[in-house]
Amino acid sequence: MPDNYIQNPSNTQNFNRYGYVLNNPLIYSDPSGEIAWFIPLIIGAAIGAYSGGVIANEGEYNPIKWDFKSGKTWGYMFAGGIVGGISGYLGWSIAGSGLPLANTAAIAGSSFTNSIGSYLYTGGKTSITINLGIFSFDFTKGSINFLGKKGNTFLENLGYSFGALANASDIVSLFGGGQNIKVNSASTKKENDWWGHSSITDENGNSLISVGPSGPIEKASNISETLRNSITTPETGWNTYLGDKGTWSIDLNNVSTKAINAYSLKINRWDLLINSCVGHTTRSLWSAGIPTIYAFHPHMLNLQLFIRQIGFYSSPYIYQIPK
Amino acid sequence: MKYILIPLLLFVSITESKTQVAKFEEIPNNILSHLDKMGLEEASLLNNYEQLYFNEIFRKVSGEFNFEGKKIGFLYMGTISNKKEFFTMEKSRFNQNLSPNQVTLYVFDANQKEESGGYDGVILYWSKRLLSVKEVVRKIKIKNKLAFIEFP
């Protein structure tokens, strides 16, 4: 068969940091985050209700053993749920507010609100505390707890670990460019895009990083052919697929776009040889203080980031579950 | 070391030669200035402005193929699209000072034209995978069937 396709890849050397957005990028801007407001609220309410139940039942962790005939159990659970829900919503609002150190501030705001509420509905049985990510301060006891402290439960350390991740990206954002960004994973369900695509867009929907090949690549039948096809000039202005049907976007709050841009400007052809689009996205996130594991598929990156966000919204409460 | 470097550089130059660079700046102003008159409808037949535009976009690689009076199909990421969607994106990228859509042109021979339902060619844009002509013809055929179902 004659070679009757004509390839004309577009601009390949334009290190323009602005990417494609549909007609109106503003409609894709969600400054409060992809995690919808009700998710942090539900997380806060659920952990709050559980904590209330534990407190009402003198530290019993197993809900099956709780005394559900007691009005105290139901009352504490209800109050804990309300307090946790309000705290969760507050945290979500702070995280997307654009404040400096927004992630840490969100954890601090949620934890402090939750602890005051718990203190009130339990009649002073719990402490008033504040969580600042990797550590927390107990105002009642005058003590500090932190990641890895002797005697911590696994859940406490888990909560502080997520807090530490929040601290890390916040600290990098202090060097400039802190924004609410989206990490986009284009669908791979479409019949002929078997790779999908990973990209990062800023709060206005402009591309921060979206690297693809300089032209469509033929499907290879062996490794050497794959390598040969892979050596191509990177197209740093690749379509982000933001807003396209099937594109899964995860919002991250207060991320240093300055760090991502700095990474983006250093990309050269050899990076494409050893990295896919998601490789570049992953590495740029590392530069912004967001460590993730490179797992080849864009959806796997987004799944990690989704868990990270859930962890952020859980960390203000986990350490407050009574021991 | 040179025995490693020479084949490597040769190899790189070969792969590089496949790449065509296109920027909006390379398109004459008398064509670009009419971008607002392109992609106003989904119809596959190109209007005068669109013909000129595509002739210019593919000038370096399309040989003797002329878009004048041609019926062209569009595929976005390998899925069915249309002219209006293509130009909506193209205009958006132009307004943002980006590069044009990344495109690949498939020119059909007589048999493929007949099989596809009268298309002279297809423009595939923003696809990481280079489709075979056979696949492209099949997709455009499906488009025709769907159009028949929707608008008998």
Boltz contact constraints between the chains, C-beta under 6 A:
constraints:
  - contact:
      token1: [A, 4]
      token2: [B, 107]
      max_distance: 6.0
  - contact:
      token1: [A, 4]
      token2: [B, 133]
      max_distance: 6.0
  - contact:
      token1: [A, 5]
      token2: [B, 104]
      max_distance: 6.0
  - contact:
      token1: [A, 5]
      token2: [B, 106]
      max_distance: 6.0
  - contact:
      token1: [A, 6]
      token2: [B, 61]
      max_distance: 6.0
  - contact:
      token1: [A, 6]
      token2: [B, 62]
      max_distance: 6.0
  - contact:
      token1: [A, 6]
      token2: [B, 105]
      max_distance: 6.0
  - contact:
      token1: [A, 7]
      token2: [B, 104]
      max_distance: 6.0
  - contact:
      token1: [A, 8]
      token2: [B, 20]
      max_distance: 6.0
  - contact:
      token1: [A, 8]
      token2: [B, 58]
      max_distance: 6.0
  - contact:
      token1: [A, 8]
      token2: [B, 61]
      max_distance: 6.0
  - contact:
      token1: [A, 8]
      token2: [B, 103]
      max_distance: 6.0
  - contact:
      token1: [A, 9]
      token2: [B, 102]
      max_distance: 6.0
  - contact:
      token1: [A, 10]
      token2: [B, 22]
      max_distance: 6.0
  - contact:
      token1: [A, 10]
      token2: [B, 99]
      max_distance: 6.0
  - contact:
      token1: [A, 10]
      token2: [B, 100]
      max_distance: 6.0
  - contact:
      token1: [A, 10]
      token2: [B, 102]
      max_distance: 6.0
  - contact:
      token1: [A, 11]
      token2: [B, 23]
      max_distance: 6.0
  - contact:
      token1: [A, 11]
      token2: [B, 99]
      max_distance: 6.0
  - contact:
      token1: [A, 12]
      token2: [B, 21]
      max_distance: 6.0
  - contact:
      token1: [A, 14]
      token2: [B, 99]
      max_distance: 6.0
  - contact:
      token1: [A, 16]
      token2: [B, 98]
      max_distance: 6.0
  - contact:
      token1: [A, 18]
      token2: [B, 96]
      max_distance: 6.0
  - contact:
      token1: [A, 20]
      token2: [B, 93]
      max_distance: 6.0
  - contact:
      token1: [A, 190]
      token2: [B, 77]
      max_distance: 6.0
  - contact:
      token1: [A, 190]
      token2: [B, 79]
      max_distance: 6.0
  - contact:
      token1: [A, 191]
      token2: [B, 78]
      max_distance: 6.0
  - contact:
      token1: [A, 192]
      token2: [B, 78]
      max_distance: 6.0
  - contact:
      token1: [A, 192]
      token2: [B, 129]
      max_distance: 6.0
  - contact:
      token1: [A, 193]
      token2: [B, 77]
      max_distance: 6.0
  - contact:
      token1: [A, 193]
      token2: [B, 78]
      max_distance: 6.0
  - contact:
      token1: [A, 195]
      token2: [B, 128]
      max_distance: 6.0
  - contact:
      token1: [A, 214]
      token2: [B, 19]
      max_distance: 6.0
  - contact:
      token1: [A, 216]
      token2: [B, 104]
      max_distance: 6.0
  - contact:
      token1: [A, 216]
      token2: [B, 127]
      max_distance: 6.0
  - contact:
      token1: [A, 216]
      token2: [B, 129]
      max_distance: 6.0
  - contact:
      token1: [A, 216]
      token2: [B, 130]
      max_distance: 6.0
  - contact:
      token1: [A, 218]
      token2: [B, 130]
      max_distance: 6.0
  - contact:
      token1: [A, 231]
      token2: [B, 15]
      max_distance: 6.0
  - contact:
      token1: [A, 233]
      token2: [B, 19]
      max_distance: 6.0
  - contact:
      token1: [A, 237]
      token2: [B, 98]
      max_distance: 6.0
  - contact:
      token1: [A, 237]
      token2: [B, 99]
      max_distance: 6.0
  - contact:
      token1: [A, 239]
      token2: [B, 126]
      max_distance: 6.0
